[in-house]
Amino acid sequence: MVQRAPGPRRSPWSATVLAAALLLSCLPPAPGQAPLFAIRQDPAAARAGGDVSFTLEPVPGDIVLCSWFRAPVADLAFEIFNYFKVSELGQTNGPAYTGRETGAADCSMRISRLWQNDTGVYTVAVRHPSTTTIASINLTVHGPGDTVCLLCSPPDTAGSDAGQCDDNRTLTVRPAQRGDAGAYVCQVSNAISTNRSDDATVTVAYGPDAVTVTPPGPLDLPAGSPVTLTCAATAAVPAPRYTWFFGVTQHLGATWVLDRLSLAHGGAYVCQATNPHSGCSRNSSRLELRVWEPLTQPVVTPDNVTVTENETITLTCRSPPSTQTVAWLHHGALVSAGGRFSLSPDNHTLTVRPAQRGDAGIYVCQVSNAISTNRSDNATVTVTYGPDSVTITPPGPLRLRLGSRLELRCAAAAAPPPLFAWARGNTSLAAGSRLCLDFGDPGQAG
């Protein structure tokens, strides 16, 4: 019988430790940051009854505290201990501490007197002043194997000695392997007859070897939708017991049906399969479930703006919650940062400096997440410029006969459209882009 190890050690610093542990459990690694160390296991092949040590290579610098967890996630429900760099605190134990785990200032951990059900994933979280780095390792504890002993008792005959083991009456298999399971029969013979016993059934308990979850993650699902999570273990006798872990929530059974997802269901799920005979447990890899709200329409401000050429255009997109990405479109084409175009770090603000006449038109803000996309109403930008390149057609000089008629047209590049006025010398003639003249007097030349 396996004796239970002593419970967590009490400490006068428990309130401080709890606060620090809670803070650690809520701090994910910095975005995009890979673990800065690897975990080395010594010895590489761990055996029941022996010891194993986990060390970090290289040892991280600037350590505030390190925490070990008996799970593939850094979750307080699976915390073995915290080891504080402050010497007065040292090691403070968590709910998964068994009395056999010892930490050190270099964030290493030693487990003594290994049990087979110590098999599983172990995670270390190293807290630095501004970040937390996390790494995991899978430990397999190899057992010596039980012994199968079968005794055959044939009918008594003169001179028989049931106490001898070299007369084939006893079959011993040590250590038993999973392939040794099945039906065994004892056959006895004498000079005149042969007979066989009924089947003796041997069951060899083993596993679970691996645990998988269906559907595999990561999962991106809309709020309100259902999902069924299923856990299965390979190579296990007898059938294992299954437990799902989500934060501090546990669910018994291989299948977990979530009828109507809410944002609170988002996070990491782990399934643990436990052999009821050996007590050996194995965890699945972490399943990430992300729950998204369908996006409502974003709003661009201002939605109508007029600037003069070489001034600055600034548009801001107010996006709904659950937005993952923000993009800008100009006449349906994606706007990229570069040159005169710049975007804020979150893409919510578009700036064009200096504005050019080709920047006028329709702008749209597009927001997206894993399950939906939505666009704002059109925002209209007007860029005023000009007038440039004033031209008259037909161009002069012109020679006309008396009594002839002439129509002149004036054009210029400008926004908004310019106003035109005609003059001869200091005399105003007409307004508008066209001027019609009837030449009946040579004095009209000029």
N, C-alpha and C positions, 0 to 999 in steps of 0.2 A: 504494500500500500504506500502511495506517495504521501508524505506528510506535507502539510501546508507550511510555507515559509512565513516568518514573522511579518507583520504589517508594516506600514510606513513609519519611519522614525519621526517622532515629534521634534519640533525645533522652536525655540523662543522667537525665531525670525519668521514664523509661518505666515504672518500677515504680509510682510514684505515680499516673501517668496511667492505667495499666491498672486500678488499684484504683478510681479515681474513675469510669472509664468503666463498669466492671462495676456499680458502685453505681448509676450513672445508668440503665443499661439495666434494672435490676430495680425502679426506682421508677416506678409508674404515676402519672398525674395524681391529685390529690386527688379523692375521690368526688364526682361531680356537678359538678366544676369544668370550665368551658368555657375554651378558650384565651383569654388576655387580650390577644391581638394577632392581626393578620393578616399574611400574607406578600405583599409586592408584588414583581412581576417587572418588570425594566427591561433591555432594551426588552420591550414586551408581545409582540412577534413575534420570536422568536429564530431565527437562521439559522445553518446550518452554516458554520464558519469564523469566526463572530463571537463576541462575549462576551455574557454575561448576568449580572445581579446580582439577588440576593434580599435584600430588607431587611424588617425587622419594623416594623410600624406599629400602635400606638406602640411605641417601643423599651421592652422590659420593664425595670423597675427591680430593684435588689437581685439582680443576676446573679452566680452563683457560676461557672458555666461553661455553654457551649452546645455542642450536638453536632448535626452534620448527617449524615443518612443517605440513601443512594440507594435508597429503598424507602418504601412507605406505612407502615412500622412502625419503631419505634426499636429496632433489633436490631443487636447488635455485628457480625454477619456483613456488614451493609451500611453500616457506619460509614465516613464520609468523613474526618471529623476532629473533635477536641474543641478548643474554644478556651477557655482558662482566663482568668479575670479577673486572676489573679496574673500580673504582667508577666514574671516569670522563666520561666513555663511557656509562655504564648502558645499557639500552634497545635501540636497533636500529631496525627499522621495515622493513619488506620485502614485496614482492608483494602480499602475501596472508593475510596481516594484514587488519583487518576491523575496527579498532578503539576500539574494545571491549576486546582485549587480553592484559593481563598484566603479565610481567615476574618478577622474583626475583632472588637474588643471589644464592639461593639454587636450581635453575633450575626448580622451579615450574612455572605453568602457570594457570591463571584464565581467564575464558571467561564469560563475563557478558551479560545479556539480550539475552539469547540463542534463536536462530532461529531453525526451524526444519531442514533447509538445512545445519546446522552445523554438522549434522550426518555424520560420516565418520571416517577414520583412521587418528590418529595423531601420529607423530614420533618426538622424541627428540634425538638429537645428542649432547653428552657431550664430549667436547674436553679437553684432559689432555695434559701435556707437550709433551708426545711422542706417545699417542694413542688416538683414538676416540671410545667411546662406544655408541651404538644405541639401542633404544627400542621403541616399538609402542603400542598404545592402541586404541580400537574401541569404539567410542562414539555414542550412540543412543539418540537422543533428542525426547522425547514423546510429541506430540501435544495434545491440549485439544479436538480436533475434532470440525469440523464445525457443524452447526445446519441445519437440513432439515425441512422446513416448507411448507406444502401443504394446500391450501385453496380450499374448495369445495363450489361452488356457485350454489345451486339448483334454479329452477324457483321460482320467488317471490310468496309468499303466504301470505295471510292476517295474520298479527300478527307476522311475522317472524322478526328476529333481527339479521342481518348479522354481527353485531359488537360483538356478544357474542362468547366466545371461549369454553363454556361448552356445546354447542349443537352439538358437533362432527363435526362441519364444518371445523375445522382446525386440521391437524395432525402434530405434532412436534416430531422430533427425535433428541435428544441431549444427548451425542455427537454421531454423525453418525459413524457407523462402516462399514467396507467393505461388510459385509453380508447384510447390509440394502439396497444395490443397487438393482435395478430391476424395474418392472412395478407396479405402484399403480393405483387403480381404486376407484372412489367415487360412492357409491350406495345410491340413495335417494328413499324414499318410502312414500306413504300416504295411506289412507284407501282403495283406489281403484287401485293403480298401483305402480310399482317399475321400476326404470330405472338406468342405469349405465353410467358413463362418459367414454370417450376414455381413453386409457392408458396414464398415466403420468410417464415418464421414469426418474429415479433418478440414476445418476452416482456418485459413491464415489471414489474420487482420493486417492490413497495410494501407498506406496512403493517408490522405489524398496527395497525389503527386502534383497536380496543377489545378488551379481554379480559374474559370473563365466566366465572364458576364456577357449577357446579351440584352440589348444591342450593345456593341462596343462603343466606347466614347471617342472623342467628346460628342455630346448630344446638344444640339441647338433646337429648342422647341418653343412654340408660342404659349404664352400664359393661357390657362383654361383648357389646354389639351391634355389627354391622358397619356400615360406611358406605363409599360410593364417591364420591370427589370427582372431578369432571370439569371440565377447562379447555378453553375454545374461544376462538379469536380471529376477529374479523370482518375482512373485506377485507384479505387477506394473500396475496401471491404472491412467491415460492413458499411452500408450506406451512411454517408456523413450527415451531421447536423449542420444547418446553414444559419448564419446570422449576418444581417446587413447592418452596417454602421454608417450613420450620417451625422456628423457632429456628435452630440451627446445622445442622439436618438438611435435606438436599436430596433430591428425588426426581425423576428424569427421566421424562418422558412426560406426555401429556395427562390420563391417568387414574391416580388413586392409590387403591388399595383397602386399607382398614384393616379387617382381618378381625374383630378382637376388641378393642374399645376399652377402654382403661384410663384412670385419672385422669391419667396422664402424657401422654395424647394431647390434653388440653385446652389451648387456646391459639389463637393467630392463625396462619392459613394464607394464603399469598400465592402466586399463580401468575404466572410470567413467560413471555411469548411472545417469541421472538427470530427475526427474519427472517434466515435463514442467508446470504442474498446481501448485504444491506445492513448487517447487524449491528444494526439498529434493534430495540430491546426496549421492551416495554410491560408494566406490571404490572396485575394485577387489583386490585380493591378488597379489603380485608382480610376474610377469612372467619373469624368467631369460632365455634369449636367448644367447647361446654361438655359435659363428661362427668359424669354424676351416678350416685351409688350409690342404689339403692332404699332408702327410709328404714325402719329398724327402729322398733319401738314406743317412744315416749318414756315417761318415768316421772315421776309427780308425787309430791313429798314435802312434808308428810306426806300419806298417802292417807286418813287419818281424823283429823279435828281437831275439838275442842270448845272454843268460846270463849263468854264471857258477853257479852251485848249491850253495845255501846259499847266493847268491847275491839277488838283488831286481828287480822285474818285475813291470814296470809302463806302463799302456795303457790308452790313452785318447780318448774319443768319441766326435767328433764334430757333434752336432745334429742340425737339421734344425729348423727354427722358428715354433711356434705352438706345439712344443714338450711338452707333459705333463709328461711322465715317461720315464726313461732310465733304461735298464736292460742289464746285461752281461751274455753271455752263453759260457760255455766251453764244447766243443764236444756236443752241443745241450742241456746241462743241465744248469739250472739257477745257477748263482754264487751268494751266499749270503755272507754278511759281517760277519766276525767272525774269530777268530784264526789268521792265517797268511794272511787272505784276508781282505782288508779294502776298503771302497768306500768313495769318497768325498761326502759332503752333498747333492749335486745335482746328484750323481751317475755318473757323467761324467768321473771320473778318477778311474781306478781300480789299486790297488797296492797289490802285493804279496811279503811278506817279512817274513822270508827268502824263496827263491824259492827252491822247491824240484823237483826231476826228474819227479814226476807224474803231475807236473803243466805244462809240455810241451804239445803242441798240438794247436788246432784251437780255437780261441776266436772270438766272434761276439758281436757287440753292437746292441741292439734292442731298437727302439724308438717307442712310441705310443702316440696317443691322442684319443679323443672321437670317431673319425671317421676312423682312419687309423693306420696301423702298418708297419714299414719298418725295414730292417736289413742291416748292413754294409757287405762289402765283408769280407772274412776270413782274420784274422790276425794270423800269424804263430809264435809261441813262441818255441824256442829250448833251452833246459836246458842241458848244458854240465856237465858231471860228470865222475868219474872213472879214470883209470880202477879199478874195484873192483873184488875181489874173482877170481883170476886167477886160472884155473884148467887145468890139463892135463889128457887126457883119451887115453888109459886105465891107471889107476893110478898104480904106482909102489909099492913095488919093483917087477921087472919082471925077470923071468928066461927063457932064450931062448936057443934053440939048434943052434949050428953053421950051417950056411947056411940058417937060417930062415929069414923071412922078417917081419918088424915091421912098423906100421903106428901110429904115435902119433898126437893127436889133442889138440890144445890149445884154451881155451875160457876165456873171461872176460866180466864183465858188464861195459859198457862205452858208452858215447855219446859225440862226434861222434864215430863210430866204431874204435877200437884201431888198431895199427900196431903191428905185431908179428915178433919176431926174435928168432932163436934157436942157442944155443951155448953149447959146451962141454968143461968145464973148461974155459980157455981163448980163445978158438978157436970158431969162428963163423961158423955155419953150413949152415943155410938157413934162408930165410924170408918167412913169411906167416903163416897161422894158422895150417898147416899140415907139418909133417916131416916124410919121408919114409927112413928106414934104412935096409940094407942087411948085416947080421952079418956073415962074413967069417973069422973073426980074433978075438980071445978072448980079444985082446987089445982094442976092441971097447966098452967093458963094462965100465960103469961109471955113 
